[in-house]
Amino acid sequence: MLILLPPSEGKAATPRRGRPVDFSRLSLPALTPVREKIVDAVAELCADPDPARPRAVLGLGPTQDDEIRRNAALRTTPAVPVATLYTGVLYDALGLATLDPAARRLANRSVLVFSGLWGALRLTDRVPSYKCSIASTLPGIGGLTAFWRPSLGETLHSTGLVLDLRSGAYVPMWQPPAGRTVAVRVLQERDGRRTVVSHFNKATKGRMVRDLLSAGAAPRSAAALEAALRDLGYTVEAPAPGRLDVLVTSL
């Protein structure tokens, strides 16, 4: 099973020392030319002496000028493993650092994190902290979704089940095979009513991935995934092909 995750706005603090990103050592090497073009475009934009321009392009505020300076040094800033780079609700709930060794190996094989700057990354890839939303339109590049789509379409392939937990903005970067893909929606059920949850949607998805990895689950179909989640104590429904609803009563 391939598990697709979104990135997180929250990132770990940049270490003072360490090796910078080595593009030749990143997974999915076919993406290297696109990665380098986007990284260089972001670094050049953020090297502008007037921070107003990168602020406007990247959707940043005046209190985020440190992020602009970090972006300007993307090729020289120390890189860290993706598994420790992203923080925030989903990644805190997933708790990669506390997985047992077998679950961590499964995560390294199964998880792909999508990114406006890097395209798609494995948890073992080492990249620097950055600020670049998929919604950005970069000088000389244009919209990042459209720029990434051809390369990701040529590079990413899956013959098994795909569990797509990406947020909506990252879904158009790559569309996995419809017949083998399951998207998950988290609903809160209270007094007979169901509502879509937002903040706790991420926490539930993080816990769900952690539980699947810890159980060594390797479902090959949507039905098998549904059964695996039920075995793990989740209340799930399949309202349509390619979709699972996870029902929660408390947040």
Residue, then its C-alpha position, 0 to 999 in steps of 0.5 A: m500500500l502506498i500512503l500519500l500525505p500532505p506536507s505541513e506548514g509547521k517545520a522543525a527548527t533548522p540545525r546550525r550545522g549539517r550537510p545541505v541537500d544533495f539532489s542526487r541522493l533524493s528518491l525519485p531521481a527523475l524529479t531532480p531537474v524540476r526540483e532544481k528549477i523550483v528551488d533555484a527560482v525560490a532562492e532567487l526570489c527570496a534573495d531580493p533585497d526588498p522582502a515585499r516581493p517574496r512576501a507577495v509571491l509566497g503569501l507571507g507576512p512581515t513577521q515571516d522574513d526569517e522564512i524568506r532568508r531561509n528560502a534564499a539559502l536553500r542550497t546551503t542550509p543543513a538538510v534533515p530527514v523528512a521524517t523529522l522535518y514536518t511538525g503539526v497536527l497530523y505528524d504529531a499524531l503519526g509520531l514517526a519517531t516512536l514507531d517500532p523498527a518494523a513499523r518505521r521500515l514499513a513507513n519508509r517504504s510506503v509513505l510519500v509526502f507531497s510538497g510544492l517545492w520538492g514534488a514528492l519525498r520519502l521519509t528518508d530523504r534529507v531536505p532543508s526547512y522551507k516555505c513554499s505553498i503549492a498555491s504559489t505562482l513563481p516567476g519563470i515557473g508559473g503555478l506549481t501544480a501545473f508545473w509538477r503534474p507532468s513530471l509526477g505523472e511520468t514518475l509515480h506508478s503504483t500497482g497496489l492500493v493507494l491511500d490518499l490522505r492529501s489535503g485538497a490543494y495537493v491532490p491535483m499534483w498527481q492523480p493515482p489510478a482511480g480503481r486502486t485509490v481510497a480517499v478518507r473523510v473524517l466525520q464527527e457523529r453527534d446526536g444523530r448528525r454528522t459533520v466534517v471535522s477540520h483540525f481533528n481531521k488531521a489528528t485522526k488521519g495521523r493516528m490511523v496511519r500510525d495504527l496501520l503501520s504498527a499493525g503491519a497492515a498491507p491491504r491490497s484492496a479498498a475492502a481489505l483496508e476497510a476491514a483492517l481499520r475495523d479490526l483496529g477499532y475504527t468505525v468506517e463506512a464506504p459511501a462510494p467507490g474509492r472513498l471511506d468515511v471514518l466516524v468519530t464521536s469524540l475529538 
